[in-house]
């Protein structure tokens, strides 16, 4: 079956496959971000740099931020939806979000509550300006450069918010697994609201999109954090590679298709 490209967006259709890949991508972002900032750049080692400007989190953010900027530019310039390019950009945003959130909450000293509140404000401000400029924040309208720019800015803020929020909740008495249960329950409630209520679908989408990030954050931390902190202490590099292979496999299996534009 052929599709009229003029009737399609530059983002994938919102299906079960989309959400599964999204959660794996956020988990990948957590382990990949930690691999660079904590392991390779030594942020959590005895020789961790004390200078604000030498922070492994800041350097990691610079690396992944540059990669995100390049991929987002290519994504916006692309004539049509490409699942590999789209998910590579999502992964870059969630990895940059991991290191940026860690930099804000740890190196800058604002803490998890302060970082979460600040980033929530950024997400809401981005959505507000997007709606004021284009009249909608629905992903089915993402087919022109201006809408795509707002889309990727909002996504990057939401990924960063999700990291800070996930770390904040997991740092309490719930731990990683308890926090994962909480975020799964919240996502289940959103799914129930989607099928059983008339709550605005766009609002439900963004709520679910934001909540998948802290879920990925706590699952990623559970995989690679030390035993004494409640983690499995798996190799960050191997966990990242395994997640990357799983994501690539699911992109093929679920055959990601572009969403259709809204009327």
Wavefront OBJ file of the C-alpha trace (Angstrom):
o trace
v 0.000 0.000 0.000
v 1.393 3.381 -0.966
v 0.997 6.557 1.064
v 0.910 10.160 -0.027
v 3.989 11.636 1.671
v 2.200 14.975 1.814
v -0.326 13.415 4.201
v 2.309 12.035 6.595
v 4.259 13.556 9.467
v 7.953 13.224 10.326
v 7.255 11.199 13.501
v 6.111 7.586 13.944
v 2.535 6.499 14.482
v 1.764 6.196 18.202
v 1.402 2.437 18.668
v 2.331 -0.122 21.320
v 5.603 -0.651 19.457
v 6.367 3.063 19.725
v 6.003 3.018 23.524
v 8.085 -0.138 23.968
v 10.928 1.296 21.897
v 10.616 4.637 23.698
v 11.045 3.017 27.124
v 14.052 1.006 25.924
v 15.532 4.152 24.361
v 15.239 6.039 27.655
v 16.883 3.162 29.514
v 19.630 3.170 26.875
v 20.077 6.904 27.420
v 20.565 6.389 31.153
v 23.192 3.649 30.829
v 24.972 5.362 27.918
v 25.041 8.726 29.690
v 26.366 7.128 32.871
v 28.978 5.193 30.870
v 30.443 8.430 29.525
v 30.052 10.878 32.422
v 30.565 8.511 35.354
v 32.832 5.765 34.017
v 34.879 7.218 31.140
v 35.037 10.807 32.406
v 35.509 9.640 35.997
v 32.703 11.591 37.654
v 32.056 8.919 40.299
v 35.645 7.705 40.717
v 38.038 8.714 43.532
v 39.821 10.978 41.014
v 36.659 12.829 40.011
v 37.409 16.427 38.924
v 36.556 19.080 41.501
v 36.413 22.003 39.074
v 32.911 23.042 38.002
v 34.046 23.427 34.379
v 35.815 20.056 34.333
v 32.719 18.207 35.507
v 32.225 14.897 33.713
v 28.535 15.704 33.562
v 29.214 19.022 31.788
v 31.665 17.492 29.323
v 29.269 14.600 28.662
v 26.453 17.078 28.064
v 28.650 18.913 25.549
v 29.385 15.675 23.684
v 25.812 14.421 23.545
v 24.379 17.911 23.048
v 26.511 18.361 19.924
v 25.413 14.942 18.636
v 21.775 15.825 19.317
v 22.094 19.148 17.480
v 23.516 17.426 14.399
v 20.898 14.663 14.375
v 18.016 17.088 14.972
v 19.272 19.265 12.092
v 19.420 16.253 9.766
v 16.008 15.063 11.007
v 14.400 18.449 10.305
v 16.008 18.667 6.860
v 14.983 15.124 5.895
v 12.161 15.071 3.316
v 10.233 12.269 5.001
v 10.079 10.104 8.111
v 13.015 7.741 8.572
v 12.673 5.424 11.602
v 16.434 4.974 12.084
v 17.101 8.697 12.010
v 14.131 9.447 14.262
v 15.093 6.930 16.953
v 18.769 7.933 16.778
v 17.663 11.504 17.533
v 15.441 10.292 20.387
v 18.365 8.344 21.860
v 20.636 11.387 21.545
v 18.041 13.526 23.342
v 17.594 11.046 26.180
v 21.369 10.596 26.603
v 21.962 14.351 26.595
v 19.057 14.641 29.036
v 20.751 12.188 31.396
v 24.041 14.079 31.597
v 22.359 17.506 31.624
v 20.044 16.537 34.498
v 22.979 15.111 36.466
v 24.935 18.318 35.857
v 22.026 20.486 37.039
v 21.156 18.443 40.119
v 24.690 17.529 41.221
v 27.339 19.864 39.794
v 25.156 22.985 40.013
v 23.844 21.901 43.404
v 20.142 22.604 42.825
v 19.249 19.075 43.957
v 16.605 16.736 42.601
v 13.543 18.784 43.705
v 14.988 22.034 42.362
v 16.097 20.422 39.109
v 12.737 18.702 38.585
v 10.757 21.905 39.196
v 13.058 23.954 36.951
v 12.849 21.437 34.113
v 9.077 21.029 34.458
v 8.847 24.781 33.953
v 10.979 24.460 30.807
v 8.719 21.723 29.405
v 5.536 23.690 30.116
v 7.040 26.891 28.692
v 8.082 25.076 25.512
v 4.596 23.592 25.059
v 2.972 26.967 25.762
v 5.085 28.834 23.200
v 4.614 26.026 20.658
v 0.831 26.212 21.035
v 0.828 30.013 20.889
v 2.866 30.041 17.680
v 1.303 27.123 15.780
v -2.061 26.628 17.495
v -1.467 22.982 18.467
v 1.117 20.772 20.190
v -0.200 17.564 18.648
v 2.524 15.331 17.222
v 0.296 14.720 14.203
v 1.078 18.295 13.179
v 4.852 17.728 13.099
v 5.502 18.006 9.367
v 7.049 21.471 8.962
v 10.445 22.739 10.206
v 9.029 25.137 12.807
v 6.841 22.438 14.388
v 9.730 19.973 14.326
v 12.006 22.465 16.077
v 9.459 22.927 18.873
v 8.975 19.142 18.998
v 12.672 18.390 19.555
v 13.148 21.221 22.053
v 10.177 19.962 24.071
v 11.381 16.374 23.885
v 14.868 17.290 25.093
v 13.442 19.212 28.058
v 11.108 16.297 28.855
v 13.967 13.787 28.712
v 16.019 15.926 31.084
v 13.052 16.376 33.420
v 12.428 12.639 33.434
v 15.997 11.902 34.499
v 15.862 14.340 37.415
v 12.412 13.110 38.468
v 13.425 9.449 38.286
v 16.594 10.041 40.333
v 14.610 12.068 42.888
v 12.027 9.342 43.490
v 14.528 6.463 43.393
v 16.805 8.237 45.883
v 14.080 7.899 48.521
v 12.752 4.881 50.362
v 11.225 3.294 47.252
v 14.536 2.494 45.588
v 14.861 1.609 41.923
v 12.336 -1.229 41.709
v 9.734 0.526 43.857
v 10.075 3.650 41.732
v 9.709 1.585 38.554
v 6.439 0.156 39.908
v 5.159 3.677 40.659
v 5.939 4.962 37.157
v 4.469 1.838 35.534
v 1.282 2.347 37.562
v 1.062 6.003 36.472
v 1.515 4.994 32.833
v -1.205 2.348 33.256
v -3.546 5.038 34.607
v -2.827 7.219 31.581
v -3.554 4.265 29.279
v -6.807 3.645 31.153
v -7.745 7.315 30.797
v -7.033 7.099 27.064
v -9.379 4.159 26.544
v -12.057 5.006 29.134
v -12.318 8.801 29.267
v -12.573 11.801 26.961
v -9.503 13.535 28.427
v -7.587 15.447 25.746
v -5.456 12.955 23.804
v -2.621 15.419 23.240
v -2.306 16.056 26.995
v -2.320 12.308 27.675
v 0.393 11.748 25.057
v 2.754 14.297 26.574
v 2.077 13.022 30.095
v 2.939 9.485 28.994
v 5.941 10.661 26.998
v 7.384 12.459 30.014
v 6.721 9.556 32.416
v 8.458 6.971 30.229
v 11.711 8.853 30.856
v 11.876 8.458 34.663
v 10.838 4.832 34.191
v 13.825 4.340 31.890
v 16.032 6.248 34.325
v 15.271 4.047 37.322
v 15.473 0.831 35.270
v 18.835 1.942 33.844
v 20.100 2.797 37.325
v 18.860 -0.553 38.630
v 20.943 -2.294 35.972
v 24.244 -0.483 36.540
v 24.312 0.893 40.095
v 26.301 -0.922 42.868
v 24.731 -3.701 44.964
v 24.915 -1.593 48.131
v 22.668 0.988 46.456
v 20.138 -1.615 45.336
v 21.402 -2.111 41.776
v 22.591 -5.156 39.838
v 26.023 -3.590 39.152
v 26.076 -4.785 35.537
v 28.594 -3.367 33.094
v 27.269 -0.037 31.814
v 28.858 -0.600 28.433
v 27.420 -4.081 27.983
v 24.000 -2.993 29.208
v 24.063 -0.134 26.684
v 25.100 -2.424 23.828
v 22.402 -4.965 24.721
v 19.734 -2.269 24.832
v 20.954 -0.867 21.511
v 20.627 -4.267 19.842
v 17.134 -4.707 21.327
v 16.039 -1.285 20.046
v 17.363 -1.981 16.536
v 15.603 -5.346 16.492
v 12.276 -3.850 17.579
v 12.475 -1.069 14.976
v 12.640 -3.821 12.359
v 9.999 -6.045 13.989
v 7.436 -3.302 14.601
v 8.059 -1.689 11.179
v 7.731 1.907 12.330
v 5.506 3.922 9.998
v 4.968 7.667 9.837
v 1.881 9.069 11.532
v -0.746 10.722 9.391
v -1.258 14.468 9.628
v -4.205 15.836 11.524
v -7.016 17.353 9.498
l 1 2 3 4 5 6 7 8 9 10 11 12 13 14 15 16 17 18 19 20 21 22 23 24 25 26 27 28 29 30 31 32 33 34 35 36 37 38 39 40 41 42 43 44 45 46 47 48 49 50 51 52 53 54 55 56 57 58 59 60 61 62 63 64 65 66 67 68 69 70 71 72 73 74 75 76 77 78 79 80 81 82 83 84 85 86 87 88 89 90 91 92 93 94 95 96 97 98 99 100 101 102 103 104 105 106 107 108 109 110 111 112 113 114 115 116 117 118 119 120 121 122 123 124 125 126 127 128 129 130 131 132 133 134 135 136 137 138 139 140 141 142 143 144 145 146 147 148 149 150 151 152 153 154 155 156 157 158 159 160 161 162 163 164 165 166 167 168 169 170 171 172 173 174 175 176 177 178 179 180 181 182 183 184 185 186 187 188 189 190 191 192 193 194 195 196 197 198 199 200 201 202 203 204 205 206 207 208 209 210 211 212 213 214 215 216 217 218 219 220 221 222 223 224 225 226 227 228 229 230 231 232 233 234 235 236 237 238 239 240 241 242 243 244 245 246 247 248 249 250 251 252 253 254 255 256 257 258 259 260 261 262 263
